[in-house]
Amino acid sequence: MPAGAIEIQHQGTVMPNILNTFINPAQQASIRAPIEEARTLPRQAFTSEAFFELEIERLFSRHWTALCFAQQVPKPGHLLPVEFSGIPLLIVHGDDGALRVFHNIVPYDGCLAVIEPIVTQTDITTPYHGWRYDLRGKLLAIPYWDGSAQGDLSSLHGRSGDLVEVRSQIELGIVFIDLSGAAESFESQIEPLRKQLSEYRTLDLDIGHDENGEPLFDEEDLATNWKTHYENWAINVLHEAFTHEIYAESPQIPRVNDAGEKTYVEHIDGSLMALSYLEQDFAETYELDDMPFTHLGVDPATLPERAFIGSLFPNVHLAVFPYFIHIIIALPVSAGRTRTLRAQFYEAASAANPGYLEERLALMEDFKQAGIEDGRITQAVQKARRSPVCEQQFYSPFWDRMHYNFSNTVLKALEKR
């Protein structure tokens, strides 16, 4: 197993096929059936803490998973302790400009290496026994560990005292981690998103700044399962007109024409599921014509023709518009709780321009309102799933092909022992 990789053990009874204890063979067959007869994941997949542990072990730890935004650790010397499903991690902006993720554990004393966020540090001094590390996780000093004031590293007798690094990558300003060290290549997971963004410039993006020049973030705790949140975003198209005020007011929603044909294109490509559409077809829905920002088209003279709303498995959600990209990182906390981190990315000069502050704040508020509307529904669905009459739902073959694909993607990931 690679250095820094971990194997998360399920805390329940070890069984030859533990998945069957949560989703029995008949239910698994119903999930895999053709969409016309298929059923969703059963309610225990959304309500059981033991099932959630299995997901952390077999799904989240084995995929490249979004952890945070790189701009949360913006400068060398910034240290940010975080948790991922109860696992303590530490994000460090190194003196070389690189971001690294470590297990936030001192090998000697088992305490957190960093307890609270810290800025402008030149090294890491641990709070329990004062071990000192550089900003790349290398152990520098162990004062008094062997009785001497400076401490001699050779007294460890070959035992590693370095912080244990987690494999990580940055894309679109998102820090991704591979907890197991055994996930497929990052390139294979991210390539479908890159392909969908081929009309867009993505290398000079920055998070919109507030009045103090600081990145604008939004966080929310939702009393819902991460899958319920996932199901409601890009892959549930039909809910728009019934859940969201701006969609209800638009003559272009539902996304069908007078002939009952879809006015969008579904994309199911590896880790990415998205609905894409011609921006001009939904001008009355989003009303982006008067945006002051520099557009994100590859060709400076031409706006991107297509916009899309998508989800990158397992926990990134995007709304991509010609002038900005709204990104949500959904962090699974427990079977019934999900924490979301949200930010909007612009062309770098537009992100920092104080003259555009009012527009940036207005867009953040619009998406915050949409998040409140979505949160009301996803939390209601989570409550409903505790009812014995809410065992498995069925699909609309017209609308729900992405939802069907998502259920099968989850099941397939959990089958791998």
Helices and strands as residue ranges (DSSP letters): H 19-22, H 25-32, H 44-47, H 49-58, G 60-62, E 65-69, G 70-72, E 79-84, E 87-93, E 99-103, E 124-125, E 132-133, E 139-141, G 153-156, E 165-171, E 174-178, H 186-196, E 205-207, E 218-222, H 226-232, H 240-243, H 245-248, E 265-269, E 272-278, G 279-282, H 283-286, E 306-312, E 316-320, E 325-334, E 337-347, H 348-352, G 354-356, H 357-384, H 401-415
